[in-house]
Amino acid sequence: MSDLNSQDLAKYIEQTGGMSKPWLLVQLRLAKLKERRNELTAQEYTLALDDIQQDLMKLGQWWKGQEKDAFGK
């Protein structure tokens, strides 16, 4: 799935009901940022990447108690 462009990834997320899975939305944001990298200054890119990284770190707290729902265990 890492080789998908943002449009293909968005379709995958939509088709698999992934809108409620924040880790997939983080992947989508990363894919979109990767596609725009040449349009951004180094500072803009770094700020956007930092923002995504902060949201990713918040998922550590989101997971607590979600394992059963997310993975069916």
CHARMM-style PDB file with segment names, atoms N, HN, CA, C and O in Angstrom:
ATOM      1  N   MET     1       0.824  -1.199   0.000  1.00  0.00      PROA
ATOM      2  CA  MET     1       0.000   0.000   0.000  1.00  0.00      PROA
ATOM      3  C   MET     1       0.862   1.255   0.000  1.00  0.00      PROA
ATOM      4  O   MET     1       0.354   2.336  -0.299  1.00  0.00      PROA
ATOM      5  N   SER     2       2.135   1.152   0.321  1.00  0.00      PROA
ATOM      6  HN  SER     2       2.548   0.274   0.564  1.00  0.00      PROA
ATOM      7  CA  SER     2       2.983   2.331   0.411  1.00  0.00      PROA
ATOM      8  C   SER     2       3.265   2.959  -0.950  1.00  0.00      PROA
ATOM      9  O   SER     2       3.668   4.121  -1.008  1.00  0.00      PROA
ATOM     10  N   ASP     3       3.064   2.225  -2.051  1.00  0.00      PROA
ATOM     11  HN  ASP     3       2.736   1.281  -2.004  1.00  0.00      PROA
ATOM     12  CA  ASP     3       3.334   2.760  -3.376  1.00  0.00      PROA
ATOM     13  C   ASP     3       2.127   3.445  -4.009  1.00  0.00      PROA
ATOM     14  O   ASP     3       2.216   3.930  -5.137  1.00  0.00      PROA
ATOM     15  N   LEU     4       1.017   3.491  -3.309  1.00  0.00      PROA
ATOM     16  HN  LEU     4       0.944   3.097  -2.393  1.00  0.00      PROA
ATOM     17  CA  LEU     4      -0.181   4.121  -3.845  1.00  0.00      PROA
ATOM     18  C   LEU     4      -0.043   5.635  -3.839  1.00  0.00      PROA
ATOM     19  O   LEU     4       0.523   6.214  -2.912  1.00  0.00      PROA
ATOM     20  N   ASN     5      -0.569   6.276  -4.893  1.00  0.00      PROA
ATOM     21  HN  ASN     5      -1.029   5.805  -5.646  1.00  0.00      PROA
ATOM     22  CA  ASN     5      -0.627   7.733  -4.845  1.00  0.00      PROA
ATOM     23  C   ASN     5      -1.812   8.127  -3.965  1.00  0.00      PROA
ATOM     24  O   ASN     5      -2.590   7.270  -3.547  1.00  0.00      PROA
ATOM     25  N   SER     6      -1.945   9.400  -3.690  1.00  0.00      PROA
ATOM     26  HN  SER     6      -1.313  10.096  -4.030  1.00  0.00      PROA
ATOM     27  CA  SER     6      -2.975   9.838  -2.743  1.00  0.00      PROA
ATOM     28  C   SER     6      -4.387   9.533  -3.243  1.00  0.00      PROA
ATOM     29  O   SER     6      -5.269   9.229  -2.439  1.00  0.00      PROA
ATOM     30  N   GLN     7      -4.613   9.608  -4.541  1.00  0.00      PROA
ATOM     31  HN  GLN     7      -3.897   9.855  -5.194  1.00  0.00      PROA
ATOM     32  CA  GLN     7      -5.950   9.312  -5.070  1.00  0.00      PROA
ATOM     33  C   GLN     7      -6.298   7.835  -4.899  1.00  0.00      PROA
ATOM     34  O   GLN     7      -7.415   7.499  -4.504  1.00  0.00      PROA
ATOM     35  N   ASP     8      -5.348   6.961  -5.195  1.00  0.00      PROA
ATOM     36  HN  ASP     8      -4.441   7.233  -5.516  1.00  0.00      PROA
ATOM     37  CA  ASP     8      -5.588   5.524  -5.023  1.00  0.00      PROA
ATOM     38  C   ASP     8      -5.761   5.175  -3.553  1.00  0.00      PROA
ATOM     39  O   ASP     8      -6.611   4.359  -3.196  1.00  0.00      PROA
ATOM     40  N   LEU     9      -4.955   5.794  -2.708  1.00  0.00      PROA
ATOM     41  HN  LEU     9      -4.265   6.457  -2.999  1.00  0.00      PROA
ATOM     42  CA  LEU     9      -5.060   5.545  -1.273  1.00  0.00      PROA
ATOM     43  C   LEU     9      -6.410   6.031  -0.744  1.00  0.00      PROA
ATOM     44  O   LEU     9      -7.035   5.360   0.077  1.00  0.00      PROA
ATOM     45  N   ALA    10      -6.854   7.187  -1.210  1.00  0.00      PROA
ATOM     46  HN  ALA    10      -6.346   7.733  -1.877  1.00  0.00      PROA
ATOM     47  CA  ALA    10      -8.161   7.706  -0.786  1.00  0.00      PROA
ATOM     48  C   ALA    10      -9.284   6.755  -1.207  1.00  0.00      PROA
ATOM     49  O   ALA    10     -10.218   6.518  -0.439  1.00  0.00      PROA
ATOM     50  N   LYS    11      -9.196   6.213  -2.416  1.00  0.00      PROA
ATOM     51  HN  LYS    11      -8.438   6.405  -3.040  1.00  0.00      PROA
ATOM     52  CA  LYS    11     -10.198   5.241  -2.880  1.00  0.00      PROA
ATOM     53  C   LYS    11     -10.175   3.994  -2.004  1.00  0.00      PROA
ATOM     54  O   LYS    11     -11.224   3.472  -1.626  1.00  0.00      PROA
ATOM     55  N   TYR    12      -8.977   3.521  -1.685  1.00  0.00      PROA
ATOM     56  HN  TYR    12      -8.125   3.944  -1.992  1.00  0.00      PROA
ATOM     57  CA  TYR    12      -8.842   2.341  -0.824  1.00  0.00      PROA
ATOM     58  C   TYR    12      -9.484   2.603   0.540  1.00  0.00      PROA
ATOM     59  O   TYR    12     -10.232   1.769   1.051  1.00  0.00      PROA
ATOM     60  N   ILE    13      -9.189   3.755   1.117  1.00  0.00      PROA
ATOM     61  HN  ILE    13      -8.582   4.433   0.701  1.00  0.00      PROA
ATOM     62  CA  ILE    13      -9.740   4.104   2.429  1.00  0.00      PROA
ATOM     63  C   ILE    13     -11.260   4.145   2.368  1.00  0.00      PROA
ATOM     64  O   ILE    13     -11.938   3.636   3.260  1.00  0.00      PROA
ATOM     65  N   GLU    14     -11.789   4.748   1.319  1.00  0.00      PROA
ATOM     66  HN  GLU    14     -11.238   5.161   0.594  1.00  0.00      PROA
ATOM     67  CA  GLU    14     -13.244   4.847   1.171  1.00  0.00      PROA
ATOM     68  C   GLU    14     -13.883   3.468   0.972  1.00  0.00      PROA
ATOM     69  O   GLU    14     -14.907   3.163   1.583  1.00  0.00      PROA
ATOM     70  N   GLN    15     -13.283   2.649   0.128  1.00  0.00      PROA
ATOM     71  HN  GLN    15     -12.451   2.898  -0.368  1.00  0.00      PROA
ATOM     72  CA  GLN    15     -13.857   1.334  -0.183  1.00  0.00      PROA
ATOM     73  C   GLN    15     -13.795   0.362   0.990  1.00  0.00      PROA
ATOM     74  O   GLN    15     -14.618  -0.548   1.087  1.00  0.00      PROA
ATOM     75  N   THR    16     -12.828   0.549   1.874  1.00  0.00      PROA
ATOM     76  HN  THR    16     -12.159   1.288   1.795  1.00  0.00      PROA
ATOM     77  CA  THR    16     -12.665  -0.386   2.997  1.00  0.00      PROA
ATOM     78  C   THR    16     -13.211   0.165   4.306  1.00  0.00      PROA
ATOM     79  O   THR    16     -13.006  -0.434   5.362  1.00  0.00      PROA
ATOM     80  N   GLY    17     -13.903   1.299   4.253  1.00  0.00      PROA
ATOM     81  HN  GLY    17     -14.070   1.786   3.396  1.00  0.00      PROA
ATOM     82  CA  GLY    17     -14.453   1.882   5.473  1.00  0.00      PROA
ATOM     83  C   GLY    17     -13.381   2.439   6.391  1.00  0.00      PROA
ATOM     84  O   GLY    17     -13.547   2.458   7.611  1.00  0.00      PROA
ATOM     85  N   GLY    18     -12.295   2.886   5.811  1.00  0.00      PROA
ATOM     86  HN  GLY    18     -12.161   2.871   4.820  1.00  0.00      PROA
ATOM     87  CA  GLY    18     -11.158   3.345   6.594  1.00  0.00      PROA
ATOM     88  C   GLY    18     -11.238   4.759   7.128  1.00  0.00      PROA
ATOM     89  O   GLY    18     -10.301   5.220   7.778  1.00  0.00      PROA
ATOM     90  N   MET    19     -12.329   5.461   6.873  1.00  0.00      PROA
ATOM     91  HN  MET    19     -13.091   5.086   6.344  1.00  0.00      PROA
ATOM     92  CA  MET    19     -12.443   6.842   7.358  1.00  0.00      PROA
ATOM     93  C   MET    19     -12.422   6.910   8.878  1.00  0.00      PROA
ATOM     94  O   MET    19     -12.106   7.955   9.447  1.00  0.00      PROA
ATOM     95  N   SER    20     -12.751   5.820   9.533  1.00  0.00      PROA
ATOM     96  HN  SER    20     -13.008   4.971   9.071  1.00  0.00      PROA
ATOM     97  CA  SER    20     -12.735   5.803  10.998  1.00  0.00      PROA
ATOM     98  C   SER    20     -11.412   5.276  11.542  1.00  0.00      PROA
ATOM     99  O   SER    20     -11.275   5.061  12.747  1.00  0.00      PROA
ATOM    100  N   LYS    21     -10.447   5.069  10.663  1.00  0.00      PROA
ATOM    101  HN  LYS    21     -10.558   5.243   9.685  1.00  0.00      PROA
ATOM    102  CA  LYS    21      -9.137   4.546  11.061  1.00  0.00      PROA
ATOM    103  C   LYS    21      -8.098   5.654  10.892  1.00  0.00      PROA
ATOM    104  O   LYS    21      -7.595   5.874   9.790  1.00  0.00      PROA
ATOM    105  N   PRO    22      -7.780   6.346  11.975  1.00  0.00      PROA
ATOM    106  CA  PRO    22      -6.919   7.518  11.863  1.00  0.00      PROA
ATOM    107  C   PRO    22      -5.527   7.236  11.315  1.00  0.00      PROA
ATOM    108  O   PRO    22      -4.914   8.127  10.727  1.00  0.00      PROA
ATOM    109  N   TRP    23      -5.012   6.028  11.488  1.00  0.00      PROA
ATOM    110  HN  TRP    23      -5.510   5.304  11.966  1.00  0.00      PROA
ATOM    111  CA  TRP    23      -3.685   5.729  10.954  1.00  0.00      PROA
ATOM    112  C   TRP    23      -3.695   5.734   9.430  1.00  0.00      PROA
ATOM    113  O   TRP    23      -2.679   6.047   8.809  1.00  0.00      PROA
ATOM    114  N   LEU    24      -4.826   5.391   8.818  1.00  0.00      PROA
ATOM    115  HN  LEU    24      -5.652   5.137   9.322  1.00  0.00      PROA
ATOM    116  CA  LEU    24      -4.929   5.462   7.365  1.00  0.00      PROA
ATOM    117  C   LEU    24      -5.013   6.912   6.898  1.00  0.00      PROA
ATOM    118  O   LEU    24      -4.480   7.262   5.845  1.00  0.00      PROA
ATOM    119  N   LEU    25      -5.673   7.741   7.672  1.00  0.00      PROA
ATOM    120  HN  LEU    25      -6.106   7.457   8.528  1.00  0.00      PROA
ATOM    121  CA  LEU    25      -5.763   9.161   7.318  1.00  0.00      PROA
ATOM    122  C   LEU    25      -4.397   9.827   7.424  1.00  0.00      PROA
ATOM    123  O   LEU    25      -4.089  10.734   6.650  1.00  0.00      PROA
ATOM    124  N   VAL    26      -3.577   9.389   8.373  1.00  0.00      PROA
ATOM    125  HN  VAL    26      -3.827   8.652   9.002  1.00  0.00      PROA
ATOM    126  CA  VAL    26      -2.206   9.901   8.479  1.00  0.00      PROA
ATOM    127  C   VAL    26      -1.422   9.486   7.236  1.00  0.00      PROA
ATOM    128  O   VAL    26      -0.670  10.287   6.682  1.00  0.00      PROA
ATOM    129  N   GLN    27      -1.591   8.251   6.801  1.00  0.00      PROA
ATOM    130  HN  GLN    27      -2.201   7.600   7.252  1.00  0.00      PROA
ATOM    131  CA  GLN    27      -0.922   7.794   5.581  1.00  0.00      PROA
ATOM    132  C   GLN    27      -1.341   8.629   4.379  1.00  0.00      PROA
ATOM    133  O   GLN    27      -0.518   8.961   3.525  1.00  0.00      PROA
ATOM    134  N   LEU    28      -2.624   8.964   4.317  1.00  0.00      PROA
ATOM    135  HN  LEU    28      -3.293   8.694   5.010  1.00  0.00      PROA
ATOM    136  CA  LEU    28      -3.118   9.779   3.213  1.00  0.00      PROA
ATOM    137  C   LEU    28      -2.485  11.167   3.248  1.00  0.00      PROA
ATOM    138  O   LEU    28      -2.081  11.693   2.211  1.00  0.00      PROA
ATOM    139  N   ARG    29      -2.401  11.750   4.422  1.00  0.00      PROA
ATOM    140  HN  ARG    29      -2.729  11.322   5.264  1.00  0.00      PROA
ATOM    141  CA  ARG    29      -1.762  13.070   4.542  1.00  0.00      PROA
ATOM    142  C   ARG    29      -0.300  13.006   4.117  1.00  0.00      PROA
ATOM    143  O   ARG    29       0.192  13.917   3.450  1.00  0.00      PROA
ATOM    144  N   LEU    30       0.396  11.940   4.497  1.00  0.00      PROA
ATOM    145  HN  LEU    30      -0.003  11.200   5.039  1.00  0.00      PROA
ATOM    146  CA  LEU    30       1.798  11.778   4.094  1.00  0.00      PROA
ATOM    147  C   LEU    30       1.926  11.628   2.580  1.00  0.00      PROA
ATOM    148  O   LEU    30       2.836  12.193   1.973  1.00  0.00      PROA
ATOM    149  N   ALA    31       1.027  10.875   1.976  1.00  0.00      PROA
ATOM    150  HN  ALA    31       0.288  10.415   2.469  1.00  0.00      PROA
ATOM    151  CA  ALA    31       1.057  10.692   0.523  1.00  0.00      PROA
ATOM    152  C   ALA    31       0.831  12.021  -0.192  1.00  0.00      PROA
ATOM    153  O   ALA    31       1.516  12.334  -1.166  1.00  0.00      PROA
ATOM    154  N   LYS    32      -0.126  12.794   0.294  1.00  0.00      PROA
ATOM    155  HN  LYS    32      -0.683  12.539   1.085  1.00  0.00      PROA
ATOM    156  CA  LYS    32      -0.399  14.098  -0.322  1.00  0.00      PROA
ATOM    157  C   LYS    32       0.788  15.043  -0.152  1.00  0.00      PROA
ATOM    158  O   LYS    32       1.133  15.790  -1.067  1.00  0.00      PROA
ATOM    159  N   LEU    33       1.406  15.004   1.021  1.00  0.00      PROA
ATOM    160  HN  LEU    33       1.126  14.397   1.765  1.00  0.00      PROA
ATOM    161  CA  LEU    33       2.573  15.855   1.258  1.00  0.00      PROA
ATOM    162  C   LEU    33       3.721  15.448   0.342  1.00  0.00      PROA
ATOM    163  O   LEU    33       4.402  16.310  -0.214  1.00  0.00      PROA
ATOM    164  N   LYS    34       3.938  14.166   0.180  1.00  0.00      PROA
ATOM    165  HN  LYS    34       3.385  13.466   0.632  1.00  0.00      PROA
ATOM    166  CA  LYS    34       4.996  13.669  -0.702  1.00  0.00      PROA
ATOM    167  C   LYS    34       4.781  14.169  -2.127  1.00  0.00      PROA
ATOM    168  O   LYS    34       5.736  14.555  -2.802  1.00  0.00      PROA
ATOM    169  N   GLU    35       3.536  14.162  -2.584  1.00  0.00      PROA
ATOM    170  HN  GLU    35       2.760  13.849  -2.036  1.00  0.00      PROA
ATOM    171  CA  GLU    35       3.218  14.619  -3.935  1.00  0.00      PROA
ATOM    172  C   GLU    35       3.433  16.122  -4.101  1.00  0.00      PROA
ATOM    173  O   GLU    35       3.718  16.587  -5.205  1.00  0.00      PROA
ATOM    174  N   ARG    36       3.303  16.870  -3.036  1.00  0.00      PROA
ATOM    175  HN  ARG    36       3.072  16.492  -2.139  1.00  0.00      PROA
ATOM    176  CA  ARG    36       3.448  18.334  -3.100  1.00  0.00      PROA
ATOM    177  C   ARG    36       4.848  18.808  -2.738  1.00  0.00      PROA
ATOM    178  O   ARG    36       5.111  20.010  -2.762  1.00  0.00      PROA
ATOM    179  N   ARG    37       5.739  17.904  -2.409  1.00  0.00      PROA
ATOM    180  HN  ARG    37       5.525  16.928  -2.390  1.00  0.00      PROA
ATOM    181  CA  ARG    37       7.050  18.278  -1.878  1.00  0.00      PROA
ATOM    182  C   ARG    37       7.784  19.284  -2.763  1.00  0.00      PROA
ATOM    183  O   ARG    37       8.389  20.225  -2.249  1.00  0.00      PROA
ATOM    184  N   ASN    38       7.741  19.105  -4.069  1.00  0.00      PROA
ATOM    185  HN  ASN    38       7.249  18.341  -4.487  1.00  0.00      PROA
ATOM    186  CA  ASN    38       8.454  20.006  -4.978  1.00  0.00      PROA
ATOM    187  C   ASN    38       7.837  21.399  -5.044  1.00  0.00      PROA
ATOM    188  O   ASN    38       8.484  22.343  -5.496  1.00  0.00      PROA
ATOM    189  N   GLU    39       6.598  21.532  -4.600  1.00  0.00      PROA
ATOM    190  HN  GLU    39       6.072  20.765  -4.233  1.00  0.00      PROA
ATOM    191  CA  GLU    39       5.913  22.829  -4.622  1.00  0.00      PROA
ATOM    192  C   GLU    39       6.156  23.637  -3.353  1.00  0.00      PROA
ATOM    193  O   GLU    39       5.836  24.825  -3.307  1.00  0.00      PROA
ATOM    194  N   LEU    40       6.711  23.015  -2.333  1.00  0.00      PROA
ATOM    195  HN  LEU    40       6.971  22.050  -2.371  1.00  0.00      PROA
ATOM    196  CA  LEU    40       6.863  23.642  -1.024  1.00  0.00      PROA
ATOM    197  C   LEU    40       8.307  24.033  -0.761  1.00  0.00      PROA
ATOM    198  O   LEU    40       9.242  23.408  -1.262  1.00  0.00      PROA
ATOM    199  N   THR    41       8.465  25.074   0.032  1.00  0.00      PROA
ATOM    200  HN  THR    41       7.705  25.581   0.439  1.00  0.00      PROA
ATOM    201  CA  THR    41       9.807  25.394   0.503  1.00  0.00      PROA
ATOM    202  C   THR    41      10.201  24.351   1.542  1.00  0.00      PROA
ATOM    203  O   THR    41       9.357  23.608   2.045  1.00  0.00      PROA
ATOM    204  N   ALA    42      11.472  24.306   1.851  1.00  0.00      PROA
ATOM    205  HN  ALA    42      12.157  24.909   1.442  1.00  0.00      PROA
ATOM    206  CA  ALA    42      11.943  23.354   2.864  1.00  0.00      PROA
ATOM    207  C   ALA    42      11.247  23.605   4.197  1.00  0.00      PROA
ATOM    208  O   ALA    42      10.901  22.664   4.912  1.00  0.00      PROA
ATOM    209  N   GLN    43      11.045  24.878   4.528  1.00  0.00      PROA
ATOM    210  HN  GLN    43      11.326  25.643   3.948  1.00  0.00      PROA
ATOM    211  CA  GLN    43      10.387  25.217   5.791  1.00  0.00      PROA
ATOM    212  C   GLN    43       8.917  24.782   5.784  1.00  0.00      PROA
ATOM    213  O   GLN    43       8.438  24.217   6.767  1.00  0.00      PROA
ATOM    214  N   GLU    44       8.207  25.037   4.696  1.00  0.00      PROA
ATOM    215  HN  GLU    44       8.596  25.496   3.897  1.00  0.00      PROA
ATOM    216  CA  GLU    44       6.801  24.628   4.600  1.00  0.00      PROA
ATOM    217  C   GLU    44       6.666  23.109   4.705  1.00  0.00      PROA
ATOM    218  O   GLU    44       5.774  22.596   5.382  1.00  0.00      PROA
ATOM    219  N   TYR    45       7.566  22.402   4.024  1.00  0.00      PROA
ATOM    220  HN  TYR    45       8.290  22.819   3.475  1.00  0.00      PROA
ATOM    221  CA  TYR    45       7.537  20.942   4.060  1.00  0.00      PROA
ATOM    222  C   TYR    45       7.789  20.436   5.478  1.00  0.00      PROA
ATOM    223  O   TYR    45       7.085  19.551   5.964  1.00  0.00      PROA
ATOM    224  N   THR    46       8.790  21.000   6.131  1.00  0.00      PROA
ATOM    225  HN  THR    46       9.363  21.719   5.737  1.00  0.00      PROA
ATOM    226  CA  THR    46       9.126  20.583   7.492  1.00  0.00      PROA
ATOM    227  C   THR    46       7.978  20.860   8.454  1.00  0.00      PROA
ATOM    228  O   THR    46       7.670  20.023   9.303  1.00  0.00      PROA
ATOM    229  N   LEU    47       7.345  22.017   8.335  1.00  0.00      PROA
ATOM    230  HN  LEU    47       7.596  22.696   7.646  1.00  0.00      PROA
ATOM    231  CA  LEU    47       6.211  22.341   9.204  1.00  0.00      PROA
ATOM    232  C   LEU    47       5.047  21.374   8.981  1.00  0.00      PROA
ATOM    233  O   LEU    47       4.419  20.924   9.939  1.00  0.00      PROA
ATOM    234  N   ALA    48       4.763  21.060   7.731  1.00  0.00      PROA
ATOM    235  HN  ALA    48       5.273  21.426   6.952  1.00  0.00      PROA
ATOM    236  CA  ALA    48       3.675  20.129   7.430  1.00  0.00      PROA
ATOM    237  C   ALA    48       4.003  18.731   7.953  1.00  0.00      PROA
ATOM    238  O   ALA    48       3.136  18.051   8.501  1.00  0.00      PROA
ATOM    239  N   LEU    49       5.242  18.309   7.785  1.00  0.00      PROA
ATOM    240  HN  LEU    49       5.947  18.861   7.340  1.00  0.00      PROA
ATOM    241  CA  LEU    49       5.659  16.998   8.276  1.00  0.00      PROA
ATOM    242  C   LEU    49       5.602  16.943   9.798  1.00  0.00      PROA
ATOM    243  O   LEU    49       5.185  15.936  10.371  1.00  0.00      PROA
ATOM    244  N   ASP    50       6.019  18.017  10.450  1.00  0.00      PROA
ATOM    245  HN  ASP    50       6.358  18.834   9.985  1.00  0.00      PROA
ATOM    246  CA  ASP    50       5.930  18.088  11.914  1.00  0.00      PROA
ATOM    247  C   ASP    50       4.482  17.982  12.384  1.00  0.00      PROA
ATOM    248  O   ASP    50       4.198  17.314  13.379  1.00  0.00      PROA
ATOM    249  N   ASP    51       3.571  18.635  11.675  1.00  0.00      PROA
ATOM    250  HN  ASP    51       3.801  19.177  10.867  1.00  0.00      PROA
ATOM    251  CA  ASP    51       2.155  18.585  12.037  1.00  0.00      PROA
ATOM    252  C   ASP    51       1.616  17.154  11.925  1.00  0.00      PROA
ATOM    253  O   ASP    51       0.896  16.681  12.805  1.00  0.00      PROA
ATOM    254  N   ILE    52       1.969  16.483  10.848  1.00  0.00      PROA
ATOM    255  HN  ILE    52       2.553  16.867  10.133  1.00  0.00      PROA
ATOM    256  CA  ILE    52       1.529  15.098  10.664  1.00  0.00      PROA
ATOM    257  C   ILE    52       2.131  14.211  11.749  1.00  0.00      PROA
ATOM    258  O   ILE    52       1.451  13.339  12.290  1.00  0.00      PROA
ATOM    259  N   GLN    53       3.393  14.430  12.063  1.00  0.00      PROA
ATOM    260  HN  GLN    53       3.945  15.138  11.623  1.00  0.00      PROA
ATOM    261  CA  GLN    53       4.061  13.624  13.089  1.00  0.00      PROA
ATOM    262  C   GLN    53       3.404  13.812  14.452  1.00  0.00      PROA
ATOM    263  O   GLN    53       3.260  12.850  15.206  1.00  0.00      PROA
ATOM    264  N   GLN    54       3.008  15.027  14.774  1.00  0.00      PROA
ATOM    265  HN  GLN    54       3.124  15.809  14.162  1.00  0.00      PROA
ATOM    266  CA  GLN    54       2.318  15.275  16.045  1.00  0.00      PROA
ATOM    267  C   GLN    54       0.998  14.514  16.103  1.00  0.00      PROA
ATOM    268  O   GLN    54       0.659  13.927  17.130  1.00  0.00      PROA
ATOM    269  N   ASP    55       0.259  14.523  15.005  1.00  0.00      PROA
ATOM    270  HN  ASP    55       0.535  14.999  14.170  1.00  0.00      PROA
ATOM    271  CA  ASP    55      -1.003  13.769  14.967  1.00  0.00      PROA
ATOM    272  C   ASP    55      -0.751  12.268  15.082  1.00  0.00      PROA
ATOM    273  O   ASP    55      -1.517  11.556  15.731  1.00  0.00      PROA
ATOM    274  N   LEU    56       0.310  11.791  14.460  1.00  0.00      PROA
ATOM    275  HN  LEU    56       0.932  12.370  13.933  1.00  0.00      PROA
ATOM    276  CA  LEU    56       0.657  10.378  14.558  1.00  0.00      PROA
ATOM    277  C   LEU    56       0.983   9.995  15.995  1.00  0.00      PROA
ATOM    278  O   LEU    56       0.591   8.922  16.453  1.00  0.00      PROA
ATOM    279  N   MET    57       1.686  10.846  16.697  1.00  0.00      PROA
ATOM    280  HN  MET    57       2.005  11.718  16.324  1.00  0.00      PROA
ATOM    281  CA  MET    57       2.042  10.563  18.086  1.00  0.00      PROA
ATOM    282  C   MET    57       0.795  10.512  18.971  1.00  0.00      PROA
ATOM    283  O   MET    57       0.766   9.769  19.952  1.00  0.00      PROA
ATOM    284  N   LYS    58      -0.213  11.278  18.642  1.00  0.00      PROA
ATOM    285  HN  LYS    58      -0.190  11.882  17.845  1.00  0.00      PROA
ATOM    286  CA  LYS    58      -1.466  11.260  19.406  1.00  0.00      PROA
ATOM    287  C   LYS    58      -2.191   9.927  19.272  1.00  0.00      PROA
ATOM    288  O   LYS    58      -2.995   9.564  20.130  1.00  0.00      PROA
ATOM    289  N   LEU    59      -1.910   9.204  18.201  1.00  0.00      PROA
ATOM    290  HN  LEU    59      -1.257   9.500  17.503  1.00  0.00      PROA
ATOM    291  CA  LEU    59      -2.547   7.903  18.013  1.00  0.00      PROA
ATOM    292  C   LEU    59      -2.138   6.920  19.098  1.00  0.00      PROA
ATOM    293  O   LEU    59      -2.873   5.976  19.386  1.00  0.00      PROA
ATOM    294  N   GLY    60      -0.990   7.125  19.695  1.00  0.00      PROA
ATOM    295  HN  GLY    60      -0.392   7.892  19.461  1.00  0.00      PROA
ATOM    296  CA  GLY    60      -0.573   6.260  20.799  1.00  0.00      PROA
ATOM    297  C   GLY    60      -1.606   6.265  21.906  1.00  0.00      PROA
ATOM    298  O   GLY    60      -1.878   5.219  22.496  1.00  0.00      PROA
ATOM    299  N   GLN    61      -2.184   7.406  22.200  1.00  0.00      PROA
ATOM    300  HN  GLN    61      -1.963   8.255  21.721  1.00  0.00      PROA
ATOM    301  CA  GLN    61      -3.240   7.512  23.201  1.00  0.00      PROA
ATOM    302  C   GLN    61      -4.567   6.998  22.656  1.00  0.00      PROA
ATOM    303  O   GLN    61      -5.351   6.402  23.395  1.00  0.00      PROA
ATOM    304  N   TRP    62      -4.822   7.220  21.387  1.00  0.00      PROA
ATOM    305  HN  TRP    62      -4.185   7.704  20.787  1.00  0.00      PROA
ATOM    306  CA  TRP    62      -6.072   6.784  20.779  1.00  0.00      PROA
ATOM    307  C   TRP    62      -6.218   5.271  20.863  1.00  0.00      PROA
ATOM    308  O   TRP    62      -7.323   4.763  21.052  1.00  0.00      PROA
ATOM    309  N   TRP    63      -5.115   4.551  20.726  1.00  0.00      PROA
ATOM    310  HN  TRP    63      -4.217   4.963  20.573  1.00  0.00      PROA
ATOM    311  CA  TRP    63      -5.165   3.086  20.700  1.00  0.00      PROA
ATOM    312  C   TRP    63      -5.649   2.467  21.995  1.00  0.00      PROA
ATOM    313  O   TRP    63      -6.211   1.372  21.983  1.00  0.00      PROA
ATOM    314  N   LYS    64      -5.444   3.145  23.107  1.00  0.00      PROA
ATOM    315  HN  LYS    64      -4.988   4.035  23.116  1.00  0.00      PROA
ATOM    316  CA  LYS    64      -5.790   2.545  24.396  1.00  0.00      PROA
ATOM    317  C   LYS    64      -7.264   2.148  24.411  1.00  0.00      PROA
ATOM    318  O   LYS    64      -8.153   2.989  24.274  1.00  0.00      PROA
ATOM    319  N   GLY    65      -7.499   0.858  24.579  1.00  0.00      PROA
ATOM    320  HN  GLY    65      -6.777   0.175  24.690  1.00  0.00      PROA
ATOM    321  CA  GLY    65      -8.857   0.344  24.623  1.00  0.00      PROA
ATOM    322  C   GLY    65      -9.492   0.100  23.262  1.00  0.00      PROA
ATOM    323  O   GLY    65     -10.627  -0.370  23.195  1.00  0.00      PROA
ATOM    324  N   GLN    66      -8.790   0.407  22.174  1.00  0.00      PROA
ATOM    325  HN  GLN    66      -7.868   0.789  22.228  1.00  0.00      PROA
ATOM    326  CA  GLN    66      -9.348   0.264  20.826  1.00  0.00      PROA
ATOM    327  C   GLN    66      -8.910  -1.019  20.126  1.00  0.00      PROA
ATOM    328  O   GLN    66      -9.397  -1.332  19.039  1.00  0.00      PROA
ATOM    329  N   GLU    67      -8.006  -1.751  20.733  1.00  0.00      PROA
ATOM    330  HN  GLU    67      -7.610  -1.498  21.615  1.00  0.00      PROA
ATOM    331  CA  GLU    67      -7.424  -2.908  20.059  1.00  0.00      PROA
ATOM    332  C   GLU    67      -8.485  -3.902  19.588  1.00  0.00      PROA
ATOM    333  O   GLU    67      -8.422  -4.407  18.467  1.00  0.00      PROA
ATOM    334  N   LYS    68      -9.447  -4.173  20.443  1.00  0.00      PROA
ATOM    335  HN  LYS    68      -9.499  -3.762  21.354  1.00  0.00      PROA
ATOM    336  CA  LYS    68     -10.485  -5.157  20.109  1.00  0.00      PROA
ATOM    337  C   LYS    68     -11.307  -4.697  18.900  1.00  0.00      PROA
ATOM    338  O   LYS    68     -11.576  -5.484  17.992  1.00  0.00      PROA
ATOM    339  N   ASP    69     -11.702  -3.425  18.894  1.00  0.00      PROA
ATOM    340  HN  ASP    69     -11.484  -2.786  19.632  1.00  0.00      PROA
ATOM    341  CA  ASP    69     -12.494  -2.904  17.782  1.00  0.00      PROA
ATOM    342  C   ASP    69     -11.675  -2.815  16.497  1.00  0.00      PROA
ATOM    343  O   ASP    69     -12.180  -3.115  15.415  1.00  0.00      PROA
ATOM    344  N   ALA    70     -10.417  -2.405  16.614  1.00  0.00      PROA
ATOM    345  HN  ALA    70     -10.007  -2.161  17.493  1.00  0.00      PROA
ATOM    346  CA  ALA    70      -9.586  -2.199  15.436  1.00  0.00      PROA
ATOM    347  C   ALA    70      -9.118  -3.505  14.807  1.00  0.00      PROA
ATOM    348  O   ALA    70      -9.009  -3.613  13.585  1.00  0.00      PROA
ATOM    349  N   PHE    71      -8.841  -4.496  15.651  1.00  0.00      PROA
ATOM    350  HN  PHE    71      -8.929  -4.408  16.643  1.00  0.00      PROA
ATOM    351  CA  PHE    71      -8.249  -5.726  15.135  1.00  0.00      PROA
ATOM    352  C   PHE    71      -9.116  -6.959  15.333  1.00  0.00      PROA
ATOM    353  O   PHE    71      -8.739  -8.051  14.909  1.00  0.00      PROA
ATOM    354  N   GLY    72     -10.271  -6.801  15.970  1.00  0.00      PROA
ATOM    355  HN  GLY    72     -10.577  -5.914  16.314  1.00  0.00      PROA
ATOM    356  CA  GLY    72     -11.191  -7.908  16.138  1.00  0.00      PROA
ATOM    357  C   GLY    72     -10.722  -8.996  17.075  1.00  0.00      PROA
ATOM    358  O   GLY    72     -11.157 -10.143  16.975  1.00  0.00      PROA
ATOM    359  N   LYS    73      -9.842  -8.644  17.979  1.00  0.00      PROA
ATOM    360  HN  LYS    73      -9.488  -7.713  18.060  1.00  0.00      PROA
ATOM    361  CA  LYS    73      -9.341  -9.647  18.942  1.00  0.00      PROA
ATOM    362  C   LYS    73     -10.048  -9.515  20.258  1.00  0.00      PROA
ATOM    363  OT1 LYS    73      -9.764 -10.269  21.189  1.00  0.00      PROA
TER     364      LYS     73
END
